[in-house]
Amino acid sequence: MRASKAEWTLNLFGKLSVVGRNQSLVQFSTKRSIFLLARLAVSRRRVFTRNEAAELLWPDEFFDATRLRLRQELTRLRRSLGPARDILVTDEELIRLAGDELEVDVRVFEGLFRAERAEVDPELREKYCREAITLSKLPFLEDFEEEWIDAERARLVQIRYSILIDLANLQANRGDHETALETANQAIHTDPGQEAAHLLVMQELGKLGHPSDALGKYQQLKRVLKDEFAETPSQAAEEIASSLRQPKLAIEPRAVGDGLNFTVPAPTEPIYGREEMLNHLRRLLDPNDSTDRLVCLLGPGGIGKTRIALQVAMLLRDSYAGRVGWINLADIDDPANIPAAIAAALGVTLGPSSDPAERTAALLPGEPTLLVLDNLENLLPEGVVHIRALAEARPALRLLMTSRVALNLSGERNITVGPLPLPKDGDSIDQPAIRVILDHLLSEPDFKEPDSKEFAVLRQIAEKLEGIPLALQLASGQLRILSASDLLTQLGKRLDIVNRRVDAPERHRTIRTTIAGSFQVLPPELQRIMGRLSVFRGGWNQSAAAFVCEVEHPLSALDKLLDYSLIRVDREDKGIRFRMLETIRDYVIETIPSEEFRQAHAKHSQWLIELGRPEMWRDQSAETIEHYKTIDLERDNIREASRYSLENDLESAVALGATFGGYWGSRSLIREARAFYAALFEHLPELPVTGALARASFCEAQTLYILQAYTPGDIGLVVSQRTARLCQETGLEVESVMCLVMQSRTKLLAGQFDDSLALISQSEALLEKLDAPRELAVAYQNRAMVQYYQGHVRESVASMETAMSLIGVANVPFHQVQNSMMLSFMHLEIGDLVKSKESAYKALGLAERYGFSQFIPMIQEACGKVAQAEGDLDLAAQWYRVSATSWDVFGNVYQHADQLHLLARVHLCQADPKAALPLIATAARMWLSKGMLAVVPCTLTSMAKAHLLLGDARLAARCMGVVKAIPTPTRDSDMPSEAAYVAEIVQDLEAALGADEMAAIFAHSPDLETALQEVFPETASVRS
């Protein structure tokens, strides 16, 4: 539309005003002056005769009187208009508004509507719509109620409604469904009685993945149409609602984890001269013929143990049907981390509190399996206990280990790895030692085979280096810059000097001397870079090298170090990573000046902290979860930085603890995190109180929260109280309040529901003042949990929905999964199957997408309960089975037993008590093995149902009487679904026995312990 040239604008939306010349005229002497201006503006011709005007203003008075009053009113109106008086033009017969000098907002609004309907360009249409909606935000002649005003207002509302519908459709067509939903809701607010906006809202909610909310809008539409117009929704509305009731996701039950992941890395170097040893090891470790289970390759660093073990693993994979796994322990130096390293290498899925040793042992197959544990020497002797436990747990397991020293395990077969055979006289490059020396040169395009004289020098080099593979490889790297004769001369000088020392075995000195030779010929800058690189564990990439070594372009230096064979390169899925052999690393660490080593570690910690993004320390957004994949590659570096900083640099340790708490929690590294924080806060008296210290303390409190260490008397309460104090001192107000939420868990676990809710209420009030919606959402989640276990399910649903609304559209997958999962159970308890199923499937999809495996078994249980409520018992049984398997993967006995018990109840629903009874007994045994006596009564309820189906009503009544007589609430006893299940059994018992006999049996039922002995005699040893 073209811009207006009018000098004045008459605004009729809201309070009448005349605006122009930087003035706003809003004071008019009488209401009739306002009405006269408005009636002229909205009339088609913008002109009245004096008679028409008088009739409009004073319809019930005599003509002569109104003519005089009209003249007086016009005088007052001109006076009110002041500088804008020329917009009103009068003569003896007519009253009109000036055309060119005046613009009317209502007319502009109507013009925008016409222009939008005539336009074909979607962008221009949206522009016109937005301008019209902005113009009409306020009602026509706000604060006035007259019949003609009401009629005009209704007309303009209809135009605004149409514009909102047009805009919502335009937004939806270009894929902006969130904005389209907001616009359609504005249309409903404008006119609730029209169906179009309701249909748009339903459609957009469906597209955004909220079908239950869309169906709620459908119910709202039905109520409006019925109450206001005595009508029903159209066929189109019914069809949309019907489509929304169909599940959008087809999810098949499947357990967490796909079993163990046996992998062996492909070797990157050739192997020479080891045929005899390889054949011997293949015979020793043959899965069918050998009784040797513990074989250890012994020898100094650089002798070739790792390469031999790798080749044996490759050769034996078929014999073990693929059950051969490789575990590199070079990058850990804490024996306590051996089980975690083995679990990680085998792809064991761990829950937040899982014991990696127990889970790995439980999941290893009963068939012959070979695990190769490389580089054990730094983890001895303490690490032996983990190796022994693993071997004892699985009789079919064989272990091939490499170490510089013997493990001294019972049954250990030690194989000493010696050097390569020294070359014999002759000019063949196929001799192993000669082949290794020439390895770097063989790939050169201009390589020429040595003559007899050069072969003689190469044999002397091999003899000087005693056939040690690593020494030969380092010599090969130096041959790129030295002739063979020059290298031999240098080696002779170095070895003669070093061999005067008697502080190490001869072969160790040879390797160290060769490393020293390769290291010392480096320029000083490359030596410095090698020293900096020695702080890495688990390798590094180019950007890490640039940061820690403080060089802008590290690739040139890395290439030179590769040429010298001082570092190695791995090409992995995530890109190129560089590594340093432990033997070389040990030498470099001994050589680097202590101050330089300290600075290198400081840069290493700083690099990791920046990689961890300290600003995201409590962020669980999708972006952060995705970023954790980058951090995954640096787990060993984080371990190294944590170890070093705890011993040497507490400031960096605090910063690491403040940065990686969320990462450790999301990656099931909770046990490592707990050990780190425990060691860090032993130094609390000597640590300055800073924001980083408070954040680290908060991370420890959350770690303990995940570990469920908030039971009464546990450490969680003490840590949260200390955290609250530190947060208050450092101005972390929100985090200080969140400590109250954590402390409420202690009250909940103690069964003190009212006290728990009091702490939550206190935290909610404080978080509202602090304007912290996400934290307030967490408080409401905890409120919902307490209400749920109180049996106040509808209240818990309301609290959880409040939490969801506080999170809003923010992409926080962790909370979205957790809330959707809990809502599924809650909706199920109040009988809303549509919302329960939608919430469960949404939670499962998000959990699988973002890798929140810890939630999946519980969500699978929710899916099973939904299927059971829908009457699909076979599907429910599938869900409970995979949930049981998933909990078994996590090693959670309590939840595993729960799924077996639920599966038993499915069999009872199918009138198959014989299939149910062993499952009920197994569940009871598992619960009792963990001392969970409060859970077991539900199995007696199931036993009562089973005996009813078997025709033994008296025994059923005896079981049920025990449950009814328990004086305190047990798990689930307050749940509506469980109460209904119990009531149905009691009703059946009364029908079978009569009320009097049933009451008599109830009155003489035994106590819980006696009943368990009667019903589950096989659990007696467990209980004792």
N, C-alpha and C positions, 0 to 999 in steps of 0.2 A: 504494500500500500504506500501511496505517496505521503510525504510528510505534510502536516497541516501548516498553513500560513496564518491561521487565526491568531489574533492578539490575546484573546481571552478564552479560557476554558471553563465551562460550567460542569461541575462534578455532581452527579446525582447518586453515585454509589457511596454509601456511608452518609455523612452529614453534608447537606448541600453547601457548596462553596463556589466562589468565582475566583479563578486564579489567573494572574498575568502581570506583566510589568514588575516582576519580583514581589508581588503582593498576593495575599490570600484573604479574600473577603468572606467572612463566615458569620458576621453579626447582622441579622435582619430583624427589623422592628416587630414584625408580626408573623405568625404562622401562615396567614393567607398570602403574604408576600412570597414566602417560600413555595407555597402551593401553586401560585400563579406562574412563577418562573418554571417550576417543574412541569406543569401542565402544558405550557407553551413548548418546552423543550421536547417533550415526548409526543406531541401531536404531529401528525404527518406533515402539515403545511407550516408549522411553527408560527401560526397567526390565528388570532381570535377577533371576532367583532366585539365591540364593547358589551353588547347584549349577551353574547355567548360567555364572555368572561364573568359578567355579573351573575349569570345563572349558575355557572360552575362554583362560584365562591359563596353565593347566598341563595341556594335553590328554593328556599321556603319563604322568601321575603318579597315585598312589592317592588315592581320595576323601578318607580321613581326614586325610592329610597336607595336601591342598590346602585343606580347610576352615580349618585352623589358619593356614596361610600367607595365605589370603584375609583373615582377621581382622587379621593383622599389616599386610598391604598397605593395607587400608582405614584403619588407624590412621595409617600414614605419609602416605596421600593427604590425610586431613583436616588433618594437621599442615602439609602443603605448601600447602593451600588457605587456611589462615589465616583472614582475615576473610571469605573466601568459602566457608567450610566448610558453610554451610547449603544450598548448592546440591546437596550430596550427602546424600541421605536414606536411612537404612538401618534395618532391623529384623531380627528373627531369621530371616526368610525372604527379604526382598526388598532389592534395591539399586536406587535410582532417582535421576534428576536432577529437581530441583525445577522445576515447570512455569512458574509466573509469574515466578519470581525469576531465570530464566536464559534467555538467547537464544544460539543456536548459529549461527555464520556460515554453515555449510553449509546449514542449514535456511532461513536468509534467502535465500541464493543460489537454492535450489530454488523458494522462494516467488516470487522475482522472475521466474524463468523461467515459472512457471505464470501469473503475472499478465500478463506480456508476451504470452504466447500467447492469453490470453483477451481482451486489450484490442483495441479497434478504432481508437482515436485514435493516428495515427502518432507524434505528438510524445511521448505518454506511453509508447508502446512503445519509442522510442529511449531515453527516460529510464531505463526499467527495464533495458534492455540494458546501458547504460553503467554503471549501478550494479552489475549482476551481474558485468560484466567487471572492474571495479575491485576488487570483493570477491575475485575468484578469480585474481588475478595470480600468486600463488605456488602451488606444488603442495600437494595434500592431505598433511598430516603430512610436511613436507619433511625429508629426511635419514633417513627410516625406510623399510626395505624388508621387508615381510611380505606374505604371500600375500593376506590380507584387505585390507591397505592398498593393494596394487597393484590389486585388483579395484575397491575404492571409488574410487581415484584415476582409473581408466579410465572409470568411470561418470560422474564429475564432469567429466572432460575432454570426454566426448561432449556433455554438457549445455552446457559452455562453447563448444564448436565450434558447436552449433546456435544459440546466442545470437549469436555472431560472424557467422554466415551471415545471421541475421535482421537484424542491425544493418546489415551491408553492403548488403543489399537495400533497407532503408529509406533509407539514405543515397543510394544510386543512384537511387531513385525520386524523390527531391527534387532531383536534379541535381548533387549533390556527389560527383562521380566520383573526385576525388583522395582524399577521405577514405574513400570506399567501397573504393577500391583498397588503401589502407593497412589497413583492417579485414579485407578478404579475405585479404591476406597474413598477418595475424595468425592467421587461421583455418588457413591452410596450415601455419604454424609449430606450431600446436596439434596438428594431425593431418594430416601430409603425405599419408597414404594415402587420404583421401576426395576424391572428384572435385568436389564442389559448389564448394568454395573455389577450386579451380583454374579452373573454368569462369567464376566471377565475376571472377577476376583477368584472364582472357583478354578477357572482355566489356568490362571497364572500361578496360583498356589500349587496346582497339580504339576505344572512344568518345573517349579522350584523344588519339587520333592516333598511337599507337605499335603498329601491327600486327605489326612484326617482333618486338618484345618479347613481344607476346601469343603469337606462334607459338613463341617460345622457351619460354614457360611450358607450352605444349602439349607440346613435346618433353620438358620436365622431368616432366610428368605421365606421359607414355608410359614414361619410364625407371623412375619410382617404381612404377607398376603392374606393369611387367614384372619388376623386380628383387624387389619385396616380395611380390607376389601372383600372378605369372605370368598377368596379365590384360592386356587392351587397353582403351583408352579407349572410352567409350560412343558411341552414334550422335550424341547431342547434342554431345559434345566434337568429334567429327569435323566436324559441320556448322558449328560456330563457327570451327574452324580453316580450313575451306574458304572461308568468307565472308571471313576475314581475308586470305587469299591473293589475293583480287581487288583490283586497284588502286582506291583510293578516289577518286582524282583523275583527271579526264579533261582533260589539259592538251594544248593544240594548240601546235605550234611557231610562234612569232612573234618577229620581231626586236625589239630594243630600239629605242624611238622610232618615231614614225609619220611621219617626215619633218619638214621645216621648217614652222613655224607662222607663217604670214603674217597679221598683224593690223594694223589701223589704228584708233586710238581714235575713237569717235564724237565729233564736235565739240560743245561745250557752248555755244558762242556763235555768233550769226549773223555773216555776212560781208557787208559792204556795199561797193559801189563798186570792186570788183576784177575785174569781168567781162573787161575787155580783157586784163589780165595773166594771168588764168586760161586764157583761150583761147590766148594765146601760149605758155604753158608746156605746155599739152596738145599743141600742135603740136611743140614742141621735144622732148618726151619720148615721142612716139608710138612704140610698139614696132615698128611696121611701116615707117615712112617716115623717121624721123630718124636722123642719125648722131651726134647729141649724146649723149654718155654721162655727162658730168660737168657738172651744172648747179648753180650756187650762187646762192642768193638773198642779196643783201648789203643791209645797212642797219643803222641803230642799234637798240638795244634798244627795244622798244615800238612799232616801226613796222609790225608785223603779219606778219613773215616766217613765223612758225610757223603762224599761221592760214591763210595762203595755201598753204603746203606741205601742210597737212592737207587742205585742200579739193582740191588737185591729186591727192593720193593717193587720195581718195575717188572722184574723177571717173575716174581711170585704172585702177581695179581690174579692171573687166571687160575692158578692152583688154589687160591683162596676165594674163588668166585667173586672177585672184586672187593672182598672185605679186607683191604689193606689201606691203612691210614697213615699219613705223615704228620708229625707234630714237631715243629721247629721251636726249641726252647732257648735259642741263643739270645733272644731279645727280652727275656725276663731274668731277674736276679733275686726274686723272692720265692723261696720254695712253696710258700702258701698259694702262689698263683699257678702252680702246676695243674691242678684239676681244672681251673678255668681255661687255661691254655689248651688242654686236651679237649675239653667240651667245645670250645670255639672252633678248633680245627676240624672236629667231627660234625659241626653244625647242630649240636644239641640245643634244643629250644629250652631256655631257662625262664622260670618265673622270677619275679622280683626277689623272692626269698629262697629260691631253690639252692640246694647244695650241689655244686657241679660234680663233685666226686660221686655222690649217691646217684645222681641222674645219669651220668655216663655209665656207671656200673650197671644200673638197671636196664639201660637201653642197649648195651652191647649184646650181640646175638649169642645164642648158645652154640652156633656152628664155629669151626675154627676161624679165628680172626687174627690178623697181624697188625700191630701198631709199631711204628718206628718213632722212637723218641730221640731226637738229635740234640747234641750239646748239653748234656746233663751235668758236666763237671762243676759249673758255677752254683749248682743247686744242691750240692752234697755237703755234709751227710744228711741234712735235715730232709731233703727231698725223698730220701729212700722210703720213708713211711708211706708216702702217696703211691709210689711205684708198687710197694708190697701190697697195699690195700687193693689196688686195681687188679693185680695178678691173682690175689686170693678170691676176689669177687667173681671172677669168670674163669673156670678151669679150662675152657677152650681157647683162651686168649694167649697169644704168644707176643713177646716184646723183643724187638731188636733195638738196642740202645747204643749210643756213641758217647764216649766220655774220655777225658784224659786220665782219670783215675778209676779204679774199680769201685763198684757199688757195694760189694760185700753182702749181696743178697744170697739167701739160701737157695741153692739150685742154679746159681748164676754160672753161665759158661762164658769165660773171657777169651776173646780172640785178639791177639796183639797184631796191629796193623803195622807192617814195616815199610821201608822205602821201596821205591821201584828198583828193579834189578839194574845194576850198573851196566852200561853199554860194553859190549865185547868189541874186540878189534874188528874192523870192517867199516864199510862206508854206507850202511843201510840207514835210511831215515825212519824205518819201521821199528827200530828199537825204542821201547817205551820212553826212556829218559830223553833220548834225542828228539823224539816226536814232541814231547812237552816243551822242550827248549825252543823248537822251531815253530811251535803252534801259531804264534802271532804272525810269523813271516810267511807261512804257507798260503795264506789268503791274499798276499800281495800279488798284483798282476805281473810284476817283473821279478818274481822270485826265481832264483837260480839255485839248483841243488849244489850243496857245498862240494868242494873237491876234497881229496884225501887229506891235505894239510889242514883244512878247516874242520873236517870230521875229527881229526886228532884233537884239535882245540876244544871242540864241543864235548868230546868224551872226558877231557880233563875238567871242564866246567861241571859236568854231571857228577864226576867223582868228588870234586871239591864240595859240591852241595849234597853229597851222599844219597842222591836219588830221591830227595824229599820233594813231593809234588809241588807244594806251595813255593818252596825255594826255586825250583825249576821254572815255575810260571813267572815269578818275579824277575828272574834272569831273562826270560823270554821278552818281557816288557822292556828291559834295558837294551836289548839287542836292536831296538828301533833307533837308538841314538848312539850306540857304541858298537865297535867291531867286536867279534868274538875274542880276539886277542886282547883288546883293551879291557873287556869285561873280565877275562881270566886274570889279568894282572891286578885289577882292583879287588877281585874276590880274594886273591892270595894274600894281599896286604891286610884286608879286614879280618879274615879268618885267623891269620897268624896272631893278630893282636888279641882277638876275642878268645881264642882257645887257651890263652894263658889263665883265663878265669876258671874257677872250679865251683862256681855257685849254682850250676845247673847241669843236667845231663848233656852229653856232647851234642846229641841231636837237637835238643832245644836251643843250644847256643848257635847251631848252624842256621836254624830257621830265623832266630832273632837277628843274626848277623846279616842274613840276606834281606830281611825286612829293613834293617838299618841302612844297608847299602842302597836299597831302592828309595828309602825315605830321604837319606842325606844328600843324594844327587839332585833332589828337588830344589828349585829356587826357594828362597826364604818365604815368599808370599804363598807358594803352594804348600810349604810345610805348615804355615799358619792356618791355611784353609783345612788341611788334613786334621790339625788339632781341633779346630772348631767342629768339623764333621764327626769327630769321635764321640760327641755327646748324644748323637742320635741313636735311638733303638728302633728296630723295625723299619729302618730305611728313611729316605727323604726324597722330596721332589725338588725341582729347580728353584721354585719360589722359596721353599724352606731354606735351601742352601744360600740363596741370596740374602735372606734375612739374618740368619745366624752367623754366616761368614762375613756379612757386611760388604758384599761385592754386588755391583749392579747387574753384571752379566756373568753368572757363574758357569755357563755351559762350557766355555773355553777351558776353564780350570778343571771341570769334571772330565772333559774329554782327555786331557793330559793325564789325569790320575787313572783313567781307564786304560790308557796306553801303557802305563807303568804297572798295570794289574794290581793297583793298590785299592781300588774299589770295583764293584761289580754293578751291573745294571739288570733290572728285571722289567720286562714289558708286560704289565698287568692290564686287566680290564679298565682300570681307572687311570691308565696312563703309565708313563715311565717313572720308575723309582730306582734310586741308587742305594747300595748297601756296602758295608765294610765288614770283612771277615773279622771274627772275634779275635783271632790271633794277631792280626794287624792292629785292631782297635786297642788291644792290651798294650802293645808296644807304644802306640802313639800317645796313649794316656800317660804312660810312664815318662814320656819324653817332653810333653808339652809343659811349659812353666805353669805353676799352680795358679798364678793370677790370671793368666790367659785362659786356663781351664775354668776358673770361676766365672770369668766374663762370658765364656762360651755357654755355660749353663744358664747364666742370667738371660742371655739372648734367646736360648732355647725355650725357657719358660715364658718369656715375653711373646715369642712367636706363637706358642700354643695358646696363650691367653687371648691374643688378638684373633687367632683362628676360632677360638670358642665364642667370640663376640660377647664380652662381659655385659654389654647393654641388654642382651637377651637372656640374662641369667634365670629369669622366671617366666620366660615366654614359651608357650607350648603351641604356637601357631603352626600352620602347615609349612610356612617358610622355614621355621626353625627345625621342624622335624626333617625336612628335606636336607637342610644344612648338616644335620647329624651324620648323614651318609659320608660327607667329606671328613668329618672328625673320626669316623670309624677307622679310617686308614691309619690314624695316629694313636691308636690305643696304647701301643708299646711305648711310644714317645711320651704320652701322658703319664704312664706308670714310671718311666725313668725320671721325668721332671718332678713327679710327686715324691719319689724316693729321695732324690738329691736335695730337693728344697726342704724337706722335713729335717734332714741332717745338717744342712749348711746354709739355708736361706729361707727363714721363716716368713719373711715378707712375701716372697714369691709363693710359698706354700699357701698362705692366706688367700692370695689372689687366685691361685688355681682352685682352691676350695670354693671360692665365691663364684667361679665361672662354670665349673663342670658338674655341679650338683644335679641340675636338670638332665644333663646328658647321661650321667651314670644311672639315674633313676629310670630313664626311658629305655636304656640298653641292658637292663637286668644285671648291672654291675654293682648292685647294692652292697654286697658283702665287701667288695674292695673299697667302696665309698665309706662304709661304716668304719673299716679299719683305718683309712686315711684320716677321717675326722677325729676318731678317738686319739690317734697319735698327735694330730695338730693341737687339739684342745688340752692335751697334757701340758702344753706350754702356755696356757692361758694367762697365768700370772705375769709372764714376761712379754706378752703381746700388747702393743698399744691399741686402744679402742678406736677403731676406724669403721667407716662404712663397709669396707671390704670384709673386715672381721665379722661384723653383724650379718652380712650376706652369707658368709661361710657358715656361721652358726645356724642361720635359717635353713640353709641347705642340709645341714646335719639333722635338724629337727624334722625336715621333710623326708629325709632318708629313713629315719626311725619310724615315721608315719607309715611309709610304704612297707616297712618290715613288721608293722603291727606291734611296735614296741611301746605302746601307750597303755598297756594293761596296767592295772593298779600295782604300784611298786616297781614298775619297769623304768628304764632310764629315760624314756621319751618325755615324760612329764618334767623331769629336772632340766633336760636340755631345752625344752620349749620355754621354761621359765627364765633360764639364762639368756636365751635368744631374745625374749621380750625385753629384758633389761638392756641388752646391747643395742637393740633396734631403737628403743626410746632414747638412749644416750646419743645415738648418731642420726636421729631425725628420720628414721625409717618407720613412719607412723603406721602405714598400711600393714607392713610386715609384723609390726608389734601386735596389731589387732589380730592378725591371722594366727598368732600363737594361741590366742584364746580359742579359736576354732579347733586347733590341734588338741588343746587341753580338754575340749568337750568330748573328744573320743575316749579319754580315760574314764569319764563319767558314764559314757554309753556302755563301754565294755564291762563296767562294774554294775550295770543294770540300774544306774541312777539317772533315769530318763529326765526327770524334772531338773536336776542340777545341770545335765548336759544342755537342755534347752535354755536354761538361764544364761549359760556362757555364750550360747549361740545368739540369743537375743541381744546381749550386751555387745557382741561383735557386730551384729547387723546395724545397730544404732550408730556405732562409731564409723563403720564403713560408709554409711549413707552420708554422714557429715564430711567424710574425706573424699566423697565422689569417686569411689573405686568400684565400678560396676562388676568387673570380673571377679574380684575378691568377694564382693557381696553375693555373687552367684554361687561361689564355693560355700559360703555360709549357709545359703538356702539349700544347697545340696545336702549338707550335714543335717540341717533341720528336717529335710524330707526323710533322711535315713532314720533318724530317731522316731519320727512319727510313724514310719512304716513298721518298725519293730514294736511300737506301742499298739499296733493294730488300727491306727487312725489313717487308713489308706487314702481316703479322699483328701484329707488335709495334706498328706505327703505328696499327692499328685499336684495339688495347688502350689506347694512349695517348690517342687521340681520344675513346674512350668514357669514359675517366677524366675528361677535360676536360668532357664532357657531363654526367657525374654531379656534378661540382663546381659547375657552373652550376645544376644541379637544375631546379626548376620556376620559377626566376626568369625574368621576362619580359625577356630581353636579346636582342632580335631580331638584332643584328649578329653576336653570337657564335653564335646558333642557326643563322643562315644559313651562316656560314662553316664551322662544324663539320659541319653536314649535308651541305654540298657536298663537303667533303674526305672524309667517310665514304662518300659515294657512290662516289668513285673507288677508295677503299681496299677496300670490299666487292667491288667489281667485280674487282679484281686477285686476290682470293682465291676468286672464283667464287660469291659469295652475291648472286644477282641480285635476290632479294626485298628484302633490306635496301638494296641499291644503288639500286633503283628508288624505294623508299619515301623514302630520304634525298634523292635528287635532286628528286623531286616536292615534298617538304616544303620544301626549300631554295628552289625556284623560287616556290612559293606565298608564302612569307614575304618573299622579295626583292621580288616585285611589290607585295605589300601595303604594305611599309614604304619602298618607293622606293630600295632598294639596287641600282640599275641596274648598278653596277660588277661585281656578282657574276653577273648574269644570263647573259652569254655563256658563262662557264665552266660554269655549271649546265646550259646547253643542250648543251654538249659531253658532259657526264655522261649526260644523257638520251639522246643519240645513241649513246653507247657501250653503254648498257643495251639499247636497241632492237636494236643490232647483235648483242649477245650473245644476245638472245632470238630472233634469226633474222629480225626484221622489218627488212629492209634498206631498204625504201622509206621507212619512218618514220625510220630512222637517217639517211638522206640528207637528209630534211627538217630534222632537228635540226641537222646540220652546216651546212646552207646558211644557216639563220637565225642560227646562232652566228657564221658568217663575216660575215654582214651586220651583226650587232651589233658585232663587233670592228671592222668598217670604220667604223661610226658613231663608235666611240671612237678611231679612228685608230691602233689597235694592230696594226702590220704583222706582228709575230711571231705573235700569236695568230690573226690572220686567215689567215695562211699555214698554220697548224696545222690549221685547219678544212678548208681546201681539200685538204690532204694526207689527212686522215681521210676526206673525201668520195671522194677517189681510191681509197682502200682499199676503200670500199664497192663501187665499180665493179669492182674486182678480185675481190671476193667474188662479184659477179654475172657474172664471166667476161667483162667488157667492158673489156679493156685499152686500147682506142682512146679510150674516154671518160676513162680514168684518166690517160693519159700527159700531156696538156696541163695537167691540174691539178697533177700531180707537178712538172712543169717550172716552173709559175708559183710554186708554194710554194718551190722551191729558189731561184728568182730573188729572191723577196721576202726570204727569210732572208739570202741573201748580200748583199743591198743594205744590210742592217743589220749585216753582219759577224758573223753568227751561224753560224760554221763548225761548231760542235759539234752543231748541230741537223741539219745537212744530211745526215749519213750515213743517217738513217732514210729519206730519199727514194731513196737507192741501194738499200735493201732493197726498197722498193716497186717500183723499176725492175726489180729482179731478178725479182720476182713477175710483173710485166707481160710481160717478155720470155719467161719460162717459158710463159705463156699464149699468147704469139704463136709459140711453137715454137722460139725461139732460146735453147737451154739454155746454150750456151757464153758468150754475152753476159751471160746471167743470172748464170752462175757468176763471170764477171769482176767484175760489180757486187758480188756477195756476197763475193767474196774481198777486195775493198777494205774492206768493213765489218768482216770478221773480223780483218783485219790491223791495225786501228786500235789502238794500244797502250794508250790511256787510255779510261776509260768515257766514253761520250757520253750525251746526254740519252736517257732511256728504256732504255738498254742493260741496266740492272739490273732493269727491271720484268719481272715474270713473264710478262705478256701479250706483251711485245715479244720476250722470250727464246723463248717458245713459237712466235711468228710466224717468227722467224729459223730455229728448229730445223725447222719444217715445210718451209720453202723449201729448207734444206740437204738434208733427206730426199728431197724431190722431185728435186733436182739429182743426188743420188747415184743415184736410180732411173733418171734420164734419161741420165746420162753414165757411170755407174760410179764407184766410190770412187776409183780411181787417177787417172782423167782429171780428176775434180773437184778432187782434191788438187793435181794439177799446175797447173791453172788458178789455184787459190787461191794457190799459191806464186809465180806470176808475175804476179799482179795488180798494177796500177799503184798509186802513192800516191793519196791522196785528191784532191789538186789536179789531177793528170792525169786521173783518172777523171771529175771534174766537167767538165773540158774536153771529154772524149769524149762523155759522156752528156748534158750540158747545154751545148752549144756557145753557145746564145743568151745564157748568163749570163757569158760571158767579159768583156764590157765592164763588167758590174756588179762582178765580182771585181777587175778592175784599177783 
